Amino acid sequence: MKGAALPKVQANNRETTMANPDFEELVETFEFLDDWEDRYRHVIEMGKAMDPLEDALRVPATKVDGCASQVWLVPKIDDGVFTFRGESDAMIVRGLIAVLLALYNEQPVAEVVKINAIAELERLGLNDHLSAQRSNGLRAMVERIQQTAAANA
């Protein structure tokens, strides 16, 4: 589904883009898991499954400010398709990066800016189970992704 246009919905008189199939699969997995501890473990496992970011890419330009943990996001736009890689020194934050990968990765850059990340992440119930610092960090990562996509759309 790389680079395929995503379905559109109207939200508050603004066109937004629905999540991609990888994220929909994650939503289904979360619905299947009975309690938050299982979901939390799943997010951590998603982070463990990511390839590590090379030390050369862990530089101030890729570091995300506003996160309690150290976080690096490295975006790439190739033929109008947005991808990124990420890393954190905290396992749960690595998992949150993996969640954002499921939401944004391999989407047309013009569609990335239309994804309502807050609404999509609410479907996972993350806001109810993350500390204020983790929620702020997640918002900072989303903002970085959105800003990068907007600058290149």
GUZA-600992 format. One record per residue (C-alpha): residue in three letters; x, y, z. Coordinates in pm, whole numbers, padded with zeros to 5 digits, always signed. Layout:
N
ALAXYZ...
// end
This chain:
153
MET+00000+00000+00000LYS+00307+00219-00020GLY+00218+00566-00135ALA-00151+00486-00186ALA-00401+00758-00107LEU-00583+00709+00221PRO-00961+00737+00271LYS-01088+01084+00361VAL-01344+01182+00625GLN-01498+01513+00723ALA-01421+01626+01079ASN-01529+01968+01203ASN-01571+02086+00842ARG-01209+01997+00773GLU-01101+01711+00553THR-00880+01469+00738THR-00721+01143+00638MET-00795+00817+00811ALA-00514+00600+00941ASN-00329+00360+00719PRO-00382-00018+00727ASP-00084-00081+00959PHE-00239+00146+01219GLU-00582-00013+01170GLU-00420-00349+01243LEU-00273-00203+01563VAL-00618-00075+01666GLU-00757-00425+01614THR-00475-00575+01821PHE-00546-00330+02103GLU-00915-00424+02094PHE-00818-00790+02123LEU-00589-00735+02425ASP-00795-00736+02744ASP-00608-00503+02975TRP-00378-00207+02951GLU-00076-00397+03085ASP-00097-00630+02784ARG-00127-00330+02554TYR+00167-00160+02724ARG+00377-00475+02676HIS+00273-00488+02311VAL+00387-00128+02255ILE+00722-00207+02417GLU+00761-00519+02199MET+00689-00308+01891GLY+00972-00077+01994LYS+01210-00368+02052ALA+01136-00495+01701MET+01253-00170+01537ASP+01597-00150+01386PRO+01828+00069+01597LEU+01922+00411+01468GLU+02288+00451+01382ASP+02488+00671+01620ALA+02572+00905+01331LEU+02199+00992+01304ARG+02163+01073+01674VAL+02252+01438+01634PRO+02098+01764+01759ALA+01920+01819+01426THR+01727+01492+01462LYS+01664+01518+01836VAL+01307+01596+01940ASP+01274+01866+02204GLY+00992+01837+02456CYS+01046+01472+02541ALA+01151+01357+02888SER+01357+01082+02724GLN+01606+01129+02447VAL+01428+01090+02113TRP+01558+01114+01758LEU+01342+01113+01444VAL+01497+01092+01099PRO+01243+01167+00824LYS+01290+01086+00459ILE+01072+01188+00166ASP+01127+00992-00152ASP+00905+01041-00459GLY+00648+01218-00241VAL+00629+00933+00011PHE+00701+01005+00378THR+00903+00758+00583PHE+01098+00798+00901ARG+01311+00611+01148GLY+01340+00679+01516GLU+01513+00591+01838SER+01480+00657+02208ASP+01669+00565+02520ALA+01340+00461+02689MET+01169+00136+02588ILE+00813+00269+02610VAL+00908+00571+02400ARG+01068+00340+02141GLY+00731+00167+02136LEU+00551+00498+02089ILE+00779+00568+01793ALA+00672+00231+01652VAL+00307+00334+01698LEU+00378+00654+01502LEU+00550+00446+01234ALA+00227+00246+01199LEU+00033+00572+01170TYR+00254+00768+00930ASN+00519+00559+00758GLU+00506+00510+00381GLN+00223+00758+00332PRO+00207+01028+00066VAL+00359+01337+00226ALA+00051+01543+00137GLU-00164+01294+00333VAL+00061+01295+00642VAL-00038+01652+00726LYS-00406+01557+00704ILE-00390+01269+00953ASN-00554+01369+01280ALA-00299+01201+01504ILE-00474+01300+01827ALA-00799+01135+01719GLU-00621+00827+01585LEU-00411+00782+01899GLU-00723+00824+02115ARG-00855+00510+01948LEU-00572+00325+02126GLY-00651+00485+02462LEU-00294+00605+02498ASN-00387+00941+02649ASP-00556+00767+02941HIS-00252+00555+03023LEU+00054+00769+02962SER+00206+01006+03213ALA+00183+01377+03139GLN+00552+01380+03042ARG+00508+01087+02801SER+00197+01249+02650ASN+00389+01573+02599GLY+00671+01382+02436LEU+00429+01200+02207ARG+00277+01534+02104ALA+00626+01671+02036MET+00702+01375+01809VAL+00372+01420+01622GLU+00444+01793+01582ARG+00790+01720+01439ILE+00643+01472+01190GLN+00364+01710+01090GLN+00602+02006+01051THR+00842+01804+00837ALA+00559+01679+00616ALA+00403+02027+00586ALA+00737+02175+00479ASN+00766+01914+00205ALA+00404+01873+00091
// end
